[in-house]
Amino acid sequence: MRGVTEDVRLDELPLLDELMPWSVAPLRFGRSWIVAPDVRTLRARWDRLVAAEGAEREALFRPSRARTPASAVGALPGQRTGTTRFARESGPCPEPVRVASGPFDEQWLLPDHRLIDTARPELWRVAGEPQLFAVEQGYVPGAAGPALLVTAALPEGRSPAGRPGRIRPLFRRPGGREPNLAPGLLDFLGKRYGCRVDAHDWLAWTVAAALPSPAGCRVPLPEDTEVWAAGVALGRELADVQLRGALSGTRPRLPGGRRPYVRAAVPARPAALAYDPEAEALDVGGGVISPVPAEAWEYRVGGVRVLEQWFAHRTAPAEPGSLEAIGPSAWPQEWTSELLDLVTVLALLGAREPERAAPAVGGIGRTDLEAAGVLPVPPASRRPASVLDHQEEGPEGQFMLL
């Protein structure tokens, strides 16, 4: 990324909000028991809830202003779940779906609209292969880490430090149709760089080059074609690691044949996570994983260490008798496998962080984009596209009028 010209002021750099104009605020689940790191836990919680009646069911449900067992809500797009009021629900558990509940932390969600305070149905309508979501992280002054993450799973979208971010789908319609980009942007860049530029090239560049600012992510755009090509190549590698090799078809691996292993088994209930930099060892409540490069341990998003947050999400105490308290009786083997994969991902990203975070102030500014007619974007670009080619079930089994 070095070599980008510095003749454009930071406040002249276009905002990602201008160039990927359709964005959605983070989801708000409203109750933590509908999300879990494993499917068995969610099914056990559902069975416990539907076995309860009356006041007990309501207490377990954890009502909010947005949702109670008496709420009348339509089904989420693409999901086959009940639409009767949950107070009368007695059916089987819906099939959990994978969600990105935090940076590099994919968990499982009960995709039932009656349980989710703010589900953002417009995102569910465009989710699914080949959709990718750019998740803009909330601005934290002086915090280390990337300003933008990429996931194929439906993202909750909340930043680790608790500040709101934005979710930006790469495409506005299912099937990878209609890039969520300012009209004319790809043609403008293609002419400037003398090559074809597609939506994935754009996403790769933003992963490599996006800069945090109080106003949101800013995107430097270089004059030099070689700098653009190098940034796109770097961004594709970083995005592929974040997506666990989905772009290349090869799972991420540490260089030199290194691979983290379990040296001592993780106990049934690990209480703390610690790191020994000299031994490159991760202590998981007495269990030991190594080698763990320092880059993995130190990798942060929004100023928060990713490994510590991942561990806390699986070991935080829950209120006795609550649905949150229903979970594995011992640390599952699959969590260890996920932790090994996460160490590899963070180590690879951390090793490239100095390269990604190198100063990059572009030569193409907002004035150039305005002169080319790319900015400002038309208001329609900021609204969801009409993708409703089928009926969606509304409350109590009625089909919604579209």
N, C-alpha and C positions, 0 to 999 in steps of 0.2 A: 504493500500500500504506500510505501514511501515514494516520493517523486511527484506527488500531486501538487499542483501549483497552489500558492497561498495568496492569490490576488483577489479573493472574494471574502468579505467579512462574514463572520458566523451568522449574523442576523440576516444576511442576504441568501444564505443557503435555504433551499426550499424545505418545507416540513414534509415529513412522511404523510401527514394528514392531508396535504394538498395533492400528493402524487399517488397515494392509495386512498381515494376519498371515502369509500364506504367502510365504516368501522362500527364496531358494536362494543358497548360497555361490558365489563366482566359479568359473568353469570353470578347469581346469588342463590346458593343452594338453600339457605335458610335453616337447615338442620343437618348436623354433621353425620348422623347415623346413616344417611342415604349414600355415603361414599365410604369405600373401604379398599385396602390393598388386595383383597382376595374375594372371589365370588362366593365362596362358602359362607363367609361372614354375612354378606348381604342377604343371602337366602335364609339364614338362621334368624336374622333380625326381622325380615318380612314375616316369616312364620310366627314369630313371637307376637308381632303386632296384630296380625289378623286373627290370632287366637284370643286376643283380649277384646273386651266389650266395654261399651259405655265410657265411664269416667277413666277407667284404666287405659283404654285405647287412646283417649284424648291426651292423657298425661304422657304416654309413651311417644305419641306422635310429635309432641312439642309444637303446639300451635303458634302461629305468628300472625301479624296483621294481614299478611298476604295469603296464608294457607292455614286452614283448619280441616278437620275431618269432614266438615260440612261444605267445603268449597266445591263449587261446580266449575269444572275446567275441562277443556278439550284435550285430546291426545296430542302428544308431541309429534311433529312431522316425522314420518318413517317408522314410528314405534307402534307396536300393537299392545296397548295397555288399556285398562278399563277406564271408562269415563263416568261411571256412576260415582256418587259421592263416597269418599273413602270410608265414611262411617258405616256403609253397608258392604264394603269390600270383603270378600271371603275366598277369592280365587288364588291361583298359584302365583308365585313370584315372577315378575317380568324378567326377561333375559337382560342381565346387566350389560352395560356398554363401557368401553374403554374411554377414559377422559384424562386430560392432562390437568391434574388438580393443583399443580405447582410446577416450577421449573424442573425439568428432568424427572418428574414424579408422576408417572402414569398409574392411575388407580381405576377402580370400577365404580359405576354409578347406577342406581336404580332409575331408569329413564321414564319415570312416571310423573307427568305434569302436575298431578295432584299433590306431589311431595316437594316440589321445587318452587321456591318463592319467585324467582325470576329466571326463567329458562332460556330466554332469547330464541324463540322458535325460528326466527329468520336464519340463525346459524345452522340449526338442525336441517333446514331445507336444502342447504348447499353442502352439507358434510358428506364425507365418503370419497373414496378414490376417484379422481386423482387430486382432490382438494388438499391444500396446505394452508395453515393459518400462521400468519406473522403476529406474534404476541408482543406488543410494545410494552416495555417495562415502565413502571412509574418512576418518575425522576426522583433521585435521591442525591443531593449535592455531595460531591466528593466520593461517592460510592464506586467501588470497583465492579467490573463485570459488564457484559454486553447490554446494549440498549434494546436489542431485538432478539427474540427466540423464535424458532420454527417448530411446529408440531403437526402431525397428521391427525392426531386424536383431537376430539372436540375439547378446546381449552376452557377451563374455568376463567382464566385471564387475570387473576389477582396477583399482584406483585408480592414478593416475600416480605417486604418492609411494610406492607399494608396499604401502600399508596395505589390509587387506581391506575390501570393501564388501559390499553385499547386492543381489541381483537380485530385483525384485518384479514379476511379471507383473500386468498390469491385470485380466486375466480368468483364471479357474481352469480353464476348459474351452475347447476350440477353437471358433471361430466367434463369439467375443465373448460367450460365455455365462458367467453366474455371476461377477459382479465379485469380485475378490480384496480384499474389504473386510470390516470387522467387521460381522457381521449387525446390521441395524437402523440402521447409520450413515447411509445415504442418506435413509431416512425421517425420522430425527431431524433432519438438516440441512434437509430440505425443509420440515418443520414450523417450524423456527426462522426460516428465511428467507422463508417464504411463497411458495416457488416449487419447481418440479421440479428436483431435483438428481440427475444421473446420474454414472456412473463417469468419464466424460471431464471433467465439471465438477470432480470431486474431483481428478483428476490435474492439471488445469490449476492449481487452487489450490495444490497441493503444490509444483509447479514454481516458482510465484511466491513462496511463503511459507515453505517448509521451512527450518529453521534447523539448522546443524550443532551437535552437542554430543558430549561424550565417550561418552554412552550411545547415540548414534545420532541420526538426524534427528528433530527435534521439530516438531510441526505446530501453529502458533497458529490458533485458530478464533475469528473475531470475533463479537461480538454483533450488530453493525450489518449489515443486509442490503446496504446500498450498498457497504460495504467488501468484503464477500464478492463481490459482483458485479464490482467493479473488479478484485479479485485474480484472479478467474476469467478475466476478459477479458485481463488482462496475461499470465496463464499460458498461455492459448490461443495468444497471439501468440508467446510465447517457445518453446512446444512446437512450433509450426508451423515456426519457423525451424530449430530443432534437427532436425526431420524433413524439412528441405529442401522445405517447401511441401506436404507430403502431406495436411495437413488442409484447406488452403484451395484447393489445386489450382494455386497460383501460386508459382513458384520465387522465393526471396528475392532482393530487389534493394535496393541502397543508395538512400537518398532523394536527390532532386535530380538524378536522371539520372546520378549518378556510377557508375563501373564500373571495377574493376581490370583493367588490360591488361598484356600483356607488352611492355615497352619495349625490352628487349634479350633475345635468346634465351637460355634456360637452357643451359649447356654440357652436354656428354655426361656428365660426372661432377662435379657440383657438390660442393665439399668443405665449404662453410660457409654459414650463414645469418646475415644481419645486417640491421639496420633503420636507416634514416635518417629521424628524426622530422621534420626540417625539409622534406625533399622528399617525405615520406610514401611512401617507396620501400623495397621489400623486395629486398635483394640476395641472389640465390640462386646462390652460387658465381660471381658475375660477371654472371649474368642479372639483369634488373631487372623488377620488377612494381610498378606504381603506377596510381592512388593506393591506398595501403594505410593506412586510418585507424589512428591510434595505438591505438584500442580493440581492433582486431584483434590487433596485435602484443602488447599487454599482457594479453590475455585468458588467464586461468589457471584450471586445475582442480586442486584439491589442492595449490595453491602452485606448480604446474609450468606453464610457458608452453606452450600448446597447439601453436602453430606450430613451435616448436623441437622438441617431441617428435615431431610428425608428420614433420618433415624427417629427424630422427635414425632413425626407423623405416625409412626408405627408403635411407639412405646409410651405415648402420653397417657397418664392415668385418666380413667373415665368415672363418672358418677355411678356408684353401685346401684344396680337395679334398672339402669337406663339401657336403651338400645345400643348406645355407644359402648357399653361395657361388654356386649356380646362380641367375641372375637376369638382368635385361635388360643388354645390353652398353652401353646408353646410356640416359640419362634419357628415359622415354617421354613422348610428347605428352599422353597421358591424365593423367599425374601433374600436369602443368602445369594442365590444365583442372580437376582436382580441387582443386589449390591455390587457383586463382582462386575457386572456389565456397566453399572453406573461409574465405578472407579475408572474403568477403561475410557468411557466417554469423557469424563471430566479431565482425565490426564491428557488426552489428546487435544481437547479444546484449550486447556490451560497452557499447554506447550505452544499453542499458536496465538495465545492472547496478546503477547507483545506485538506480534505482526498485525493482528486485527486492530489493536488499539493505537497503532502508530498514527501520529497527526495526519489528518487527511482533510484539507480544505479545498474545495473544488474550484474549477475555473468557470463552470457554467452556473450561473445564479438564477434567482427568481426573475430578474429583469429579462434574461435571455429567454426563459420559458414563456414569459408574458408576450414578448415580441413574436414568438413563434406560434402564439395562440393556444399553447398547452394550458396555461393558467390565465385567468382563474377557471376552475372546473365548473361545468354546469350543475345546478342544484340537483338534477336527477341522478348524477353520479354518486351523490352522497346517500341516496336512498336504496333500499334493497331492490333488486330486479324482480319482476314478476316471474316466479318460477312455478306457480301453482297449476300443474297440468293434471291434477287429480283432486278428488274430494278429501278433505280432512275431517275426521270425526270430532264433533263438538261435545259439549257436556251432555250427559245422560244419553249418549248414543245418537244424538242428532247430528246430521251432517252440516258443516258450517256453510253459510251462504257467502260465496266469493264474488 
